[in-house]
Amino acid sequence: MKPTFGSPTEIDQRLAQAQSANLIKLTPISKNLGMKVAGIDLKHKLSSEQVSTIYDALIRHKLLVFKKIGINHEQQVRFTYELSEASPNVGAPTIGHTVFGHVNKFPEIFSVYQGETSKPKNIERYEANAEKHPWSGYHCDITACVNPPSIGMLRGEIIPQGVGDTNFGNLAAAYNTLDESTKKEIETLKAEHEFKYGKTKGTEAGDSIASRRMISHHPLVTVHPDTGERILFNSPGFLKFVVGMSEEDSDALLHKIWEHSVEYTVRHVWDQGDLVVWDERSTTHRAPTDIYSSGSERQLYRTTLVGKELNGADGSVSQIVEGEPMLSCEEELASQMHMNRTGSSATGNGFGGAFPEPS
């Protein structure tokens, strides 16, 4: 499959030209992944040339950080829609969260709040489990869907001091640095991804998960549609086992690749007004676990863009086991209206409605 946007070398050449023309300024974050972006004002409508340049930077460097830009809900939503036009492999914005709903008046936005009101009942056990393995908590968003998000975006509104950082990992680098024997072993394998209750069983959130059960099989090695890069597509938060393997062999292989993957990570230290954008197809990320014990609160706002089924290095494609594909925000809202009128969803994709923002 020919990459839509050319090889990494071709993308580098376009980005060098864009920087020479002062369209964008990129500063490396770390050797593993990421660029700080300057020279683009997201408070105003972007030109098609600016959007294309941002998208080139995103698929090449996988993580973009716009520091302290202080945009609002409306501006974040507009930028999300602008990115949806950047590639045929990127869909429209999703509903805030496929399972947990959205904030009032902005159906594309999901409120990511951590604080006293969201604190797990057994905080000691929760934090201990979160640190059980170096890969604990890492995930790509909603990979239980057959077409998980293509792009994710978080904006920092309330930021505590000294806690609440977010980790990101480079899954292309993780694949490239595997030994040849492991590459050969995993090239044709598929893994089952499922959205499970976890600590939410018996709660309102747990009921939402139960009402919208999702299971999909994804190739363990995927090919990025826009760059042609091979990706070690692993999402420990959703990935349950390797299809066709015994539990023992599956666990051994997954633990091996998960431990390897966390060698290619970077930590983002939040400032108020930051906007972080990542390529969901080639990165993984992890939320902090130190918020609750610190007594702090953190408020972020997330938008995501619909993705496509993932293509495997062996030519295979993601498959639904249970549930429905991820829809755009517009499609989800239409489905909810139909469900309200008839008592059943036109698509099978009912979701929990608007979530009020914390005061």
C-alpha positions in Angstrom: 0.0 0.0 0.0 1.5 3.3 -1.1 1.5 5.9 1.7 -0.8 8.8 1.1 1.7 11.6 2.1 4.9 10.0 1.0 7.9 8.6 2.9 9.3 10.2 6.1 12.1 11.7 4.1 9.6 13.4 1.7 7.7 14.8 4.7 10.9 16.1 6.2 11.6 17.9 3.0 8.2 19.6 3.0 8.6 20.6 6.7 12.0 22.1 6.0 10.5 24.2 3.3 7.7 25.3 5.5 10.0 26.4 8.3 12.2 28.3 5.7 9.0 30.1 4.6 8.1 30.9 8.3 4.9 28.9 8.1 5.8 27.0 11.3 8.5 26.7 13.8 9.3 23.2 15.2 11.5 22.5 18.3 12.3 18.9 19.2 10.9 17.7 22.6 13.0 14.6 22.9 15.0 12.0 20.9 12.0 9.7 21.1 9.2 11.8 19.7 7.4 15.1 19.7 7.8 18.7 18.6 6.9 22.0 20.2 5.0 24.2 17.7 5.2 28.0 17.4 4.3 30.5 14.7 0.7 29.4 14.2 -2.2 31.1 15.9 -5.0 28.6 16.7 -7.3 31.4 17.9 -8.1 32.2 14.3 -9.1 30.2 11.3 -6.2 28.5 9.6 -5.3 28.4 5.9 -5.3 25.1 4.1 -1.5 25.5 3.8 -1.2 25.8 7.6 -3.4 22.8 8.2 -1.4 20.7 5.8 1.9 21.7 7.4 0.6 20.9 10.9 -0.6 17.5 9.7 2.8 16.8 8.1 4.4 17.6 11.4 2.0 15.4 13.3 2.4 12.3 11.2 6.2 12.7 11.1 6.8 13.5 14.7 3.6 11.9 16.2 3.2 14.4 19.1 2.8 18.2 18.8 2.7 20.6 21.8 1.3 24.1 21.5 2.5 25.7 24.7 0.3 28.1 26.7 -1.8 29.2 23.8 -5.0 29.5 25.9 -7.6 28.6 23.3 -11.2 28.0 24.3 -13.8 25.3 23.6 -15.0 26.9 20.3 -11.4 27.4 19.0 -10.5 23.8 19.9 -13.5 22.4 18.1 -12.8 24.6 15.0 -9.2 23.3 14.9 -10.4 19.7 15.3 -12.6 20.2 12.3 -9.8 21.8 10.3 -7.6 18.8 11.0 -10.3 16.5 9.8 -9.8 17.9 6.3 -6.0 17.2 6.3 -6.1 13.6 5.0 -8.6 11.1 3.5 -7.4 8.8 6.3 -8.8 11.1 9.0 -12.5 11.2 9.8 -14.7 13.9 11.3 -14.6 14.7 15.0 -16.2 12.1 17.2 -18.7 12.7 20.0 -16.8 13.8 23.1 -16.4 10.2 24.3 -17.9 7.2 22.5 -19.1 5.7 25.8 -19.1 8.5 28.4 -20.7 11.4 26.5 -19.7 15.0 26.2 -19.8 18.4 27.9 -22.8 20.7 27.6 -23.2 22.7 24.4 -20.0 21.2 22.8 -20.8 17.6 21.8 -17.3 17.2 20.3 -15.6 17.8 23.7 -15.0 15.3 26.5 -14.2 16.6 30.0 -11.2 14.8 31.4 -11.3 15.7 35.1 -9.3 14.2 38.0 -9.9 15.3 41.5 -11.7 14.6 44.7 -15.1 13.9 43.0 -13.6 11.4 40.6 -11.3 9.7 43.2 -11.5 5.8 43.1 -13.0 4.3 46.3 -9.8 2.3 47.1 -7.2 4.8 46.1 -4.2 2.8 47.6 -5.1 -0.3 45.6 -5.8 1.8 42.5 -2.4 3.6 42.6 -0.6 0.3 43.4 -2.2 -1.4 40.4 -1.3 1.5 38.2 2.3 1.2 39.0 2.4 -2.6 38.9 4.3 -2.7 35.6 6.2 0.0 33.7 3.5 -0.2 30.9 0.5 0.0 33.2 -2.0 2.6 32.1 -0.6 3.1 28.6 -3.2 2.9 25.9 -4.4 4.2 22.5 -7.9 5.6 22.8 -10.9 3.3 22.3 -9.1 0.5 20.4 -12.0 -1.8 21.2 -13.7 -0.1 18.2 -12.8 -1.5 14.8 -11.9 2.0 13.6 -10.3 3.7 16.6 -9.5 7.4 16.6 -6.9 8.7 14.2 -6.0 11.9 16.1 -6.3 12.9 19.8 -6.2 16.3 21.3 -6.1 17.6 24.9 -6.2 21.1 26.2 -5.1 22.1 29.8 -7.5 24.3 31.8 -6.8 23.6 35.5 -3.2 22.4 36.0 -1.7 21.4 39.4 1.9 22.0 40.3 4.3 19.1 40.4 1.8 16.3 39.5 -0.5 15.3 36.7 2.0 14.8 33.8 1.0 12.7 30.8 3.3 10.2 29.2 3.4 9.5 25.4 5.1 6.6 23.6 6.4 6.2 20.0 5.0 2.9 18.6 6.9 3.2 15.3 10.2 3.5 17.1 9.1 0.5 19.2 8.6 -1.6 16.1 11.8 -0.5 14.4 14.0 -1.4 17.3 12.6 -5.0 17.8 14.9 -7.8 16.9 14.3 -9.5 13.6 13.1 -12.7 15.1 10.3 -10.9 17.1 9.3 -8.9 14.0 8.9 -12.1 12.0 7.0 -13.8 14.9 4.4 -11.0 15.3 3.9 -9.9 11.7 0.8 -12.0 11.0 -0.6 -11.9 14.6 -3.8 -10.3 15.7 -4.9 -9.2 19.2 -8.2 -8.8 20.8 -9.1 -5.4 22.2 -12.1 -4.9 24.6 -13.6 -2.2 26.6 -14.1 -3.7 30.1 -15.6 -2.6 33.4 -12.4 -2.4 35.4 -12.9 -0.3 38.5 -16.2 1.1 37.1 -18.3 -2.0 37.5 -21.6 -1.3 39.3 -21.3 2.5 38.7 -22.9 4.8 36.1 -19.8 4.6 34.0 -19.9 0.8 34.3 -23.5 0.8 33.1 -22.5 2.9 30.1 -19.8 0.4 29.2 -22.2 -2.6 29.6 -24.7 -0.9 27.3 -22.1 -0.4 24.6 -20.0 -3.5 24.6 -17.1 -3.3 22.1 -14.6 -6.0 21.0 -12.4 -5.9 17.9 -9.4 -7.7 16.5 -6.5 -5.6 15.3 -3.2 -6.6 13.6 -0.3 -6.5 16.1 1.8 -4.8 13.4 0.0 -2.1 11.4 1.0 0.1 8.5 0.5 3.9 8.9 -1.7 4.9 5.9 0.0 8.3 5.4 3.6 7.4 6.0 3.9 3.7 5.3 5.7 3.2 8.7 5.2 -0.1 10.5 3.7 0.3 13.9 3.8 -2.0 16.9 0.2 -1.4 17.6 -0.3 -2.3 21.3 -2.7 -0.7 23.7 -2.2 -2.4 27.2 -5.3 -0.6 28.5 -7.6 -2.4 26.0 -5.5 -5.3 24.5 -6.5 -8.5 26.2 -4.7 -11.4 24.4 -3.1 -12.5 21.1 -5.6 -14.4 19.0 -4.8 -18.1 18.6 -2.2 -18.2 21.4 -2.5 -19.9 24.8 -2.9 -17.5 27.7 0.6 -18.3 28.9 2.2 -17.7 25.5 0.1 -14.6 24.9 1.0 -13.0 28.2 4.7 -13.7 27.7 4.7 -12.1 24.2 2.6 -9.1 25.3 4.7 -8.4 28.4 7.8 -8.6 26.2 6.6 -6.0 23.6 4.9 -3.8 26.2 8.1 -3.6 28.3 10.1 -2.8 25.1 7.6 -0.1 24.0 8.0 2.0 27.1 11.6 2.6 26.3 10.4 5.1 23.6 8.4 7.5 25.7 8.3 11.2 26.7 6.7 13.0 29.6 4.6 16.1 29.0 4.6 18.5 31.9 1.4 20.5 31.7 1.0 24.3 31.8 -2.3 26.1 31.8 -3.3 26.8 28.2 -1.3 23.9 26.6 -2.7 22.1 23.7 -1.3 18.6 22.9 -2.1 16.8 19.7 -1.0 13.2 19.0 -1.4 10.6 16.2 -3.5 7.9 17.7 -2.3 5.4 15.0 1.4 5.6 16.0 1.5 6.6 19.7 0.3 5.4 23.1 -0.2 7.5 26.2 -0.8 7.3 29.9 -2.8 9.4 32.4 -1.2 10.3 35.7 -1.9 8.4 38.9 -0.5 11.0 41.4 -3.4 13.4 41.3 -5.5 11.8 43.9 -3.0 11.4 46.7 -1.7 14.9 46.1 -5.2 16.4 46.9 -5.0 18.4 43.6 -7.4 18.6 40.7 -6.7 18.6 37.0 -9.1 19.7 34.2 -8.4 18.8 30.6 -10.7 18.9 27.5 -10.3 16.2 24.8 -11.4 16.0 21.2 -10.8 13.1 18.9 -11.2 12.4 15.2 -12.7 9.2 13.7 -10.2 6.7 12.3 -10.4 3.9 9.8 -9.9 0.1 10.2 -6.2 -0.6 10.7 -4.2 -2.3 7.9 -1.8 -5.0 9.0 1.7 -5.5 7.6 0.5 -8.9 6.3 -2.4 -7.3 4.4 -5.0 -8.1 7.0 -7.6 -5.6 8.2 -9.2 -4.9 11.7 -12.4 -6.9 12.3 -15.4 -6.3 14.6 -16.1 -9.1 17.1 -18.9 -7.3 18.9 -20.3 -3.8 18.7 -20.4 -1.1 16.0 -17.9 1.1 14.3 -17.0 4.5 15.8 -19.2 7.3 14.3 -18.7 11.0 13.8 -20.3 13.4 16.2 -23.0 14.3 13.7 -23.8 10.7 13.2 -23.9 10.0 16.9 -26.3 12.9 17.5 -28.6 11.7 14.7 -28.5 8.3 16.3 -29.5 9.7 19.7 -32.4 11.6 18.2 -33.6 8.5 16.5 -33.3 6.5 19.7 -35.2 9.2 21.6 -38.1 9.1 19.1 -38.3 5.3 18.7 -36.6 3.8 21.7 -34.0 2.1 19.6 -30.8 3.3 18.0 -30.6 3.5 14.2 -27.0 2.4 14.3 -26.8 0.4 17.5 -24.6 3.2 18.8 -26.4 4.8 21.7 -24.2 6.8 24.1 -24.4 8.5 27.5 -25.5 12.2 26.9 -24.0 15.5 28.0 -21.9 15.4 31.1 -21.9 18.7 33.1 -18.6 20.4 33.5 -17.3 20.4 37.1 -17.8 23.7 38.8 
